[in-house]
Amino acid sequence: MHRVAVIDYGMGNLRSVSKALEAVTDNQSQILVTADAEKIRSADHIIFPGVGAIRDCMTELKRLGLDRVIGDVVKHKPFLGICLGMQSLLTRSQENGGSAGLDIIDGEVVYFDSAIQQHLKVPHMGWNEVEQRYPHPLWRNIPQNSRFYFVHSFYVKPGNDDSIAGHSHYPLPFAAALAKENVFAVQFHPEKSQHAGLQLLKNFINWDGQS
Amino acid sequence: MALAKRIIPCLDVDAGRVVKGVQFVDIRDAGDPVEIAKRYDEQGADELTFLDITATADNRDTMEDVVRAVASQVFIPLTVGGGIRSVADIRRMLNAGADKVGINSAAVTNPDFVREAAEKFGSQCIVVAIDAKRVSTEDEQPRWEIFTHGGRNATGIDAIEWAKKMVALGAGELLLTSMDRDGTRSGFDLELTRAVSDAVSVPVIASGGVGKLQDLIDGIKLGHADAVLAASIFHFGEHTIAEAKQQMAEQGIEVRL
């Protein structure tokens, strides 16, 4: 049976993610919310979610030995990072006074200074439009500029702009989605983004990891 | 391209049913929470808020069931408030499928609880609910104080100072209810909403007093709210959320259509 591993490292509520996956797979896939290295390694699709602060996230990943597991599976399996899961993939973050990430995608995670300067509220919370920069299997059947649900105070700045698969504005453009080979990562929460979000999860489950 | 202002229907829940009282009395039955949640989701609600209005131990178990049932069918953010007093209460609601919890009286009893909760679960899931009542006379500078336990207990705490303190302790969002307007259908207390929203860096949800669609627009344009919460105008079919959004869009407010 097709298996999807949702990596559980104690950062936030993963029930929303697994519920949304159950809804899009019609119970045709096994959804495993797990910290077990073997279960993650043997799954067909890997989802790396997370909310909270990056230092706690990195500490937990290392304590559970999941940093190495992620480092391995991210090389060849279809892999989806969500929110903090996306941010952790970068080289480093400004959060918590500076923190190292998993360095799977070159770049850094920075605070929404630009929004604060424009007297916008931070966290960036709510539904914002995502402009798809190029066609990708994960954007299939999702209209251009669909709105997704965001909640975050930091955003990713990849070293190479080519990895940006989608932009949002707050007020300046920022990377809402990254794509690199078999890895896709989103700042928004597809599991909380109604039709567009469920479609993205469905696209991911049907993705073979090729762009 | 911009962030949309949000409409959040509020479902007051008692013994597993959605109810709506007028100034906390005269409870009318409005229906099954899952059915109502699905209807609002289809109409384009941006989030849903559930308030456990009795917050007894028995009701909390029922509330968990309600959240679990809704979360398996509705894929937008869910907030649960009412009787959240401990880290264990928060964990239960998040495990049932809530994305955020509203903390009200417990923040007043022990402000440090907000910090503890934000550290444990992240600011993004901690909404501090503030019930404020105007205490100034007509010829004074406007001043509001916060009340707890559904508006029954005065605290003597200034609402603006309290809002700033809650944000400093880690609240990711504020749900601001005017006790003077709640249930009156005479519109938000716009002065209060604007004073709080301008004083803090996090999003503010305006609540209390919505009687017509223009009130929602005024809450955003004049009250500077980031989101608007309403119950009765949606529950009894007077207006749909889609109508509200259409009218907001016509007046130049960015909404998710």
Interface residues (C-beta under 8 A of the other chain):
Chain A: G12 N13 R15 S16 K19 A20 E22 A23 V51 G52 A53 I116 L120 K121 V122 P123 H124 M125 G126 W127 N128 E129 E131 N145 R147 Y149 F150 V151 H152 S153 S168 H169 Y170 P171 H189 E191 K192 S193 Q194 G197 L198
Chain B: M1 A2 L3 A4 K5 R6 D41 D46 A71 S72 Q73 F75 I76 P77 L94 N95 A96 G97 A98 D99 F121 G122 S123 Q124 C125 G172 E173 S201 V202 P203 V204 D226 A227 R256
